[in-house]
């Protein structure tokens, strides 16, 4: 699995079992037949603002990426 286009380079590398776990989360149901991934995606896209706690020195490139996506 590769990161989406435009995602900043990262020194974090996942093991195959970690990627399998993350992929399996997409299939988790979260109330009334709605998948957790879909609920988070729809909620984020329909939001007027998205916030997360971090700092520019560590999260700056990722924050910039999220800004372009959302």
CORLIN-V429823 format. One record per helix or strand. SS is the DSSP state (h for helix, s for strand). FROM is the first residue (numbers start at 1). TO is the last residue. If there is no record, write none. Layout:
ss=SS from=FROM to=TO
ss=SS from=FROM to=TO
This chain:
ss=h from=16 to=25
ss=s from=29 to=29
ss=s from=35 to=35
ss=h from=36 to=45
ss=h from=56 to=69
